[in-house]
């Protein structure tokens, strides 16, 4: 990323659905431990018909290209994905900070195998509240409930 690249954050719109779905899939493909359970069409349906109408979704964009997104529902961060080529650029931190501003408590689930995400959340003040065995998520992977109290 060039230091001249201006990254802006703004609410997602319905017209962003296809790009967000592709970005989510690319991010999931970056993990060799992540089972891919859904087709690209199912990803699009989820983003277009469930996520965007039902949650607060914010995108990070540079040069007209969406680089990442976060979805918040109540005090839960339900989704946070970045284009794998743009990780480590502080975009996730900006998305997290803006989407949760003013929230006294923020919760999320993270897969135990996702060590980079675990470090990211812990750097941003989240603490492990409970460890799961994977029986409550569709991937069947052990997870962690993280909680941030402000």
N, C-alpha and C positions, 0 to 999 in steps of 0.2 A: 504494500500500500504506500502510495506517495504521501508525504506530509501535506501536499496540496489537495488531496482528496477530501472533500467535505462530506461528512456523513450526517444525514439528517434522520430524525425519528419522527414518525407521524402515524396516526391511526390507519390501520389497514382498511381497504375498501373491497367490495365484492370483486372488482376487476383484478385484484391482487391474488385471488384464490389459486389460480393455476401455477403461478410463480412460487407461491408459498408452499404448495404441495410438492413441487419439484425440489425445492430447497430442503424440505423436511426429509424427503426420500434420499437425497444426496448425503445429507448429514447422517442418516441412519446407515447408509451403505459404507460409511467411513469406519464403522465398528465391526470387526470380524466376529465378535461375540453376539451381535444383535440378530435375532431371527427376523426375517422380513415376512410378516404375516398378511400383508395387504397388497393388492395390486395398485398400480398408479391411479386407476379409475376410482378405487376405494379411497385412496389418499385424497383425491380431489373432492369426492363427495364429503368426506370428513371435514375438510377445510371449508369448503363452500357452504355446506348445508348444516353443519353442527358448530364448528369453531367460530367462524366469522359472525353468524347471527347471535350466538349465545354467550360470547366472551369478549372481554376487552383485548383486542389484538393490536399490537404496535409493531411496525416494521422499521428496520434500519435500512437506509437507502443511500447510495452514492452513485452519481452519474446516471441516474435513472434506473439503477439496478438494485433490487432488494438483496441485501446481504445477510439478513437475519430477521427473526421475529420472536415475540413473546406473547403468550396468551394468559390472561389472568381472569379468574372467576372467583369472586368474593375475596377471601384471603389466601387463595391458592394460586400458585404459578403452575399452570397446567402444561405449558409447552414453552421451551426456550431452545431454539435451534439457530445455528449460524452456518453459512456456507463454509465448508471445511477449509477453503482457501483463505478465509478471512478470520480464522480463530487467532487469538493472541493479539488482537488489535484494540482491545478494550470496548468492543462493540457490545458484547454480552453484558458487561458491567453497566454500560449506559442504558441498555434496554431494561435491565433489572431495576436500576435506580429510578428511572422515569416511570415505569409501569407500577411500581409499588410505593411511590412517594406518598407519605401521609398514612400509610397502613401501619398500625401498631404491632401487628403480627402477620407474618408471611409464612406459608407452608408450601412444601413441594415434596415430590418423590424423585429420587435419583437411583439409578441402578448401581449396585455395589461395584460392578465391573467397570463403571465409567469413572476411572480414577481422576482424569482431568477435570470432569465436571464436579467431582467431590472436592477437589482442591479449590476450584473456582468458588463454589458456594461457601466453603469454610472461610476463604479469604474475605468474602462479603458478609461475614458474621453469622452465617447459619450454623446451627448445632444439630447433631444427630439426636433425634427424639426416640426413634424406634428402628429396629432392623427387621425386615420381613424376609420370608423364605421364598417369595415368588408366587405364593398361592393366591394372591389377591390382584395380580396383574396378568394381562393376556399373554405377555411374553413368557411368563413362568420363570422370570429371573429374580434372584434375590435383590431387594431394594432397601432404601433407607428413607425414612421420613425425616426431612430436615425442617427446622423451625427457626425463624428469625424473630426475636422480640426486640422492639425498639423502646 
